[in-house]
């Protein structure tokens, strides 16, 4: 049966809800249409962009009637900027949609009809200015180089940002200072289409609880700037404690690169969970400092440590979760593929006088057997994998080891649900609790902490 809509057709649609990822869900004659820029409760005029047998995709061109949850977005760059998707959706509705996404993932993917889902934890103390790390791309403008983010849905166009609502006044000030410096120095922005130009990215990392800031400039090959003057420009901000330079000689738009220290310490420090952590340019740290403390607290609560357990901290990053648990554990053993993050974790253990934690570099799926030989069987395993979830080998080895308790910290409810299904059906784990956490307001991303226990 042919779809009841055609490509480029204009439709007036009532948006019912948001699908995972952020597109609105509407129907025409019962046929599902996913509407980009469609918000729940809105009636929109949309142009069909793609038609498949089971559904169509469309772009909202005009809001005919605003729904009760439609609000005015404060950012002048919204919705052209791709950094936020939901600034014009009331925050209470954002939370409800994310709660629904997590519930739906467990029902649809894990096959759990009534998942043990707690109420989502809202972002606090505010829903703007929460990011501690920003990655800007340089772009060419008639006035010279500028800095911003890729336009929504475009890899080849960067929007010149005047003020970003996800960072702080300090972060916005550093970006503007680097823009002015680049123009004064006569440097040009890199063009990804023809691989010409020089300036590529600017990374700003803030230690929100320490007041320390790290700045990383990424350029094409060649030293075409005076180091001392760049340092002078950045040192006008007393918070700047570490300045780095990286060279990217490949077309790929990446910032996770070797760095050369231009000034200051090789790291900045941050305080979380009563501990102090060193953060180097390429080390992973949750980008919402306020909610990281909440997330780690939920992980500790789920671990239920009493002082005599062996804890594995897999995908440990710079050791934040494992070290925050060390005070209540017998031993903590961490694995992380990034050697730079492992170096930070070891430093952080020493910095905080923690002697019952050890960290190793390696791929989780390949080194857990070696870890088992070193540490003995774990009582609690904490996993905080990337968006793809547990790699097949890692999940199989983890299931075979059979720790009594798994605390799964997830940034993707679909892969979390898929992994929980495998752990339940193949290895005898029961899902006892899931708590969503809103780390990233105005975006489709949602974190969750799940507790699984092995049954006989």
LINSULPE-V58869 format. One line per field, one symbol per residue. psi: psi as a letter, one per 40 degrees, with the letter a starting at -180 (. if undefined). A space follows every 10 residues. Layout:
BEGIN
psi: ???
END
This chain:
BEGIN
psi: hiieiiheih ihihhdahih deiihiihfe hhhhhhehih eihihihhdi hideiiiihh dhhdhhieeh ihhdheehed hedidfdehi dddddddddd ddddddddde fhdgighihi hihieieife hehhhiiiih ideaiiiaii iheheehhhh hdhheeaidd dddddddddd ddddefiiih hddefiadhd ihhhhhgdee eihhhhhhii iigeihdddd ddddeehddh ehhihihhei dhgiegiiih hdiaieiiii hifeihhhhi deihhhegdd eddddddddd dddfieeeih hhghfebeed dddeeddeid ihhihhdhdd dddddddddd defhefhiii hihddeeddd ddddeihidh hhhgiadeah iddddddddd dfidhhhhhi ehdddddddd ddddddefih hdihhihgdg ieieihiihi hiihi.
END
